[in-house]
């Protein structure tokens, strides 16, 4: 015979701690080893089919993350690798920019073996040196492809994107690199940082025809 016991009292009628006991299987076991093993096998199958080496793969909780590291090639070749993997995943490679900071990447999302997969490679945002206050000048393109200089922490408006090493080097960025390489370092007093809104980026006349 089975006699049910009240969760609040023992057989003698004394009140016990009413906290429920942990029940096996009460929470989903997304992170158990079998799930991670399945993700690793799916990732290995994807890499084997693609024939791509040098990838950084992370499997966690049934999700696969694949990074194409910078050491594997230049921006163009790494972006092509992401696009190639996207084809196996049924996804599309896109440029994903963080509008609040100088971060950009080429990424793709899809599935393999029924598991979600993210593929990405980081990009370098082009710079145009610094302004008189010593603030970095980042280069961005508007929806029509016109280039403007952005002083952090200005945000990119909707539809804008960072100019990266995936693009041809912009003349302004090239001039800044050449100037930095030819100018010896010097210790000079720095003026207070100048915060310029994105809308007041240098006009075309001041860019000396550098707009594209």
C-alpha positions, 0 to 999 in steps of 0.5 A: 500500500502506498500512503501519500505524504503531505509536503508540509508534514511528516508522518508524526504530524510535525511541519517540515520545510515546505520547499519542494525537492528537486525532481529529475528532468524538471529542467531541460537539459540543453547543455548535456554532453549528448547535445554538445556531441551532436553539435560537434559531429554536425560541425565536423560534417560541415567542415568535411563537406566544405573542405575548409581548414583553419576555422575556429569552432565552438559548440555549446548548448546545441548551437554551433559558432564558426569563426573564420580567423583573421590569420586565415587570409585577407578580408576578401578571402575570409568573406568568401569563406563565410559566403561559401559556408553560408551556401552549405547552411542555406543562408546568405552572407551579409555585412553586419555593423555595430552602429555604436562602435567601430565593429563590423563583420561578415556573417551568415546564419543557417542550420546543419543537422537540425542545429543552428549555426552562426558563421562570421569573420571580423573586419577592420573599419577604415580610418582617416587619422584624427581630428584637431582634438585627437579623436579618431575619424572613422569612415562610413558610407551613406545609402548612396555610397557617399563617404563621410567622416565619423567621430566616435561616439556618434552613431550610424544612421539607419542605412549607413555602413562602415567602410572596412578593409573589404572595400578598396582603401579610401584616398583619405584613409590612405593619406592618413596612413601615409602621414602617420608613417612619415610623422615622428612621434611627439609629445604635445599637449592635447586639446579637449576632445571635439565631438562632431555629430555625424550630420556635420561630417566634412562636406565634399569640398573639404574632402578634396574630391575624395568622395566616391 
